[in-house]
């Protein structure tokens, strides 16, 4: 039971880090200013939620 919980937690962390990575890439590489601003706001929300 403990190993499956650990494995599930590990997968959740990988998915979360992957989402952060994609948002960071979009915020840096997006061609339009609006999209970069949206990605920057999303990144702020994700990081703020992580600190709680």
Rosetta constraint file for C-alpha pairs under 8 A:
AtomPair CA 1 CA 5 HARMONIC 6.35 0.50
AtomPair CA 2 CA 6 HARMONIC 6.14 0.50
AtomPair CA 3 CA 7 HARMONIC 6.02 0.50
AtomPair CA 4 CA 8 HARMONIC 6.05 0.50
AtomPair CA 5 CA 9 HARMONIC 6.13 0.50
AtomPair CA 6 CA 10 HARMONIC 6.14 0.50
AtomPair CA 7 CA 11 HARMONIC 6.28 0.50
AtomPair CA 8 CA 12 HARMONIC 6.23 0.50
AtomPair CA 9 CA 13 HARMONIC 6.26 0.50
AtomPair CA 10 CA 14 HARMONIC 6.27 0.50
AtomPair CA 11 CA 15 HARMONIC 6.19 0.50
AtomPair CA 12 CA 16 HARMONIC 6.13 0.50
AtomPair CA 13 CA 17 HARMONIC 6.03 0.50
AtomPair CA 14 CA 18 HARMONIC 6.01 0.50
AtomPair CA 15 CA 19 HARMONIC 6.20 0.50
AtomPair CA 16 CA 20 HARMONIC 6.29 0.50
AtomPair CA 17 CA 21 HARMONIC 6.12 0.50
AtomPair CA 18 CA 22 HARMONIC 6.26 0.50
AtomPair CA 19 CA 23 HARMONIC 6.21 0.50
AtomPair CA 20 CA 24 HARMONIC 6.11 0.50
AtomPair CA 20 CA 43 HARMONIC 6.87 0.50
AtomPair CA 20 CA 46 HARMONIC 7.49 0.50
AtomPair CA 21 CA 25 HARMONIC 6.19 0.50
AtomPair CA 22 CA 26 HARMONIC 6.18 0.50
AtomPair CA 23 CA 27 HARMONIC 6.04 0.50
AtomPair CA 23 CA 39 HARMONIC 5.73 0.50
AtomPair CA 23 CA 40 HARMONIC 7.63 0.50
AtomPair CA 23 CA 42 HARMONIC 7.32 0.50
AtomPair CA 23 CA 43 HARMONIC 6.26 0.50
AtomPair CA 24 CA 28 HARMONIC 6.27 0.50
AtomPair CA 24 CA 39 HARMONIC 7.24 0.50
AtomPair CA 24 CA 40 HARMONIC 7.56 0.50
AtomPair CA 24 CA 43 HARMONIC 7.00 0.50
AtomPair CA 25 CA 29 HARMONIC 5.79 0.50
AtomPair CA 25 CA 30 HARMONIC 7.82 0.50
AtomPair CA 26 CA 30 HARMONIC 5.10 0.50
AtomPair CA 26 CA 35 HARMONIC 7.71 0.50
AtomPair CA 26 CA 36 HARMONIC 6.50 0.50
AtomPair CA 26 CA 39 HARMONIC 6.24 0.50
AtomPair CA 27 CA 35 HARMONIC 7.24 0.50
AtomPair CA 27 CA 36 HARMONIC 4.36 0.50
AtomPair CA 27 CA 37 HARMONIC 6.94 0.50
AtomPair CA 27 CA 38 HARMONIC 7.69 0.50
AtomPair CA 27 CA 39 HARMONIC 4.84 0.50
AtomPair CA 27 CA 40 HARMONIC 5.54 0.50
AtomPair CA 28 CA 36 HARMONIC 6.69 0.50
AtomPair CA 29 CA 36 HARMONIC 7.65 0.50
AtomPair CA 30 CA 35 HARMONIC 6.20 0.50
AtomPair CA 30 CA 36 HARMONIC 5.58 0.50
AtomPair CA 31 CA 35 HARMONIC 7.55 0.50
AtomPair CA 31 CA 36 HARMONIC 7.67 0.50
AtomPair CA 32 CA 36 HARMONIC 6.44 0.50
AtomPair CA 33 CA 37 HARMONIC 6.10 0.50
AtomPair CA 34 CA 38 HARMONIC 6.12 0.50
AtomPair CA 35 CA 39 HARMONIC 6.12 0.50
AtomPair CA 36 CA 40 HARMONIC 6.07 0.50
AtomPair CA 37 CA 41 HARMONIC 6.23 0.50
AtomPair CA 38 CA 42 HARMONIC 6.16 0.50
AtomPair CA 39 CA 43 HARMONIC 6.07 0.50
AtomPair CA 40 CA 44 HARMONIC 6.29 0.50
AtomPair CA 41 CA 45 HARMONIC 6.32 0.50
AtomPair CA 42 CA 46 HARMONIC 6.21 0.50
AtomPair CA 43 CA 47 HARMONIC 6.09 0.50
AtomPair CA 44 CA 48 HARMONIC 5.97 0.50
AtomPair CA 45 CA 49 HARMONIC 6.13 0.50
AtomPair CA 46 CA 50 HARMONIC 6.28 0.50
AtomPair CA 47 CA 51 HARMONIC 6.55 0.50
AtomPair CA 48 CA 52 HARMONIC 7.02 0.50
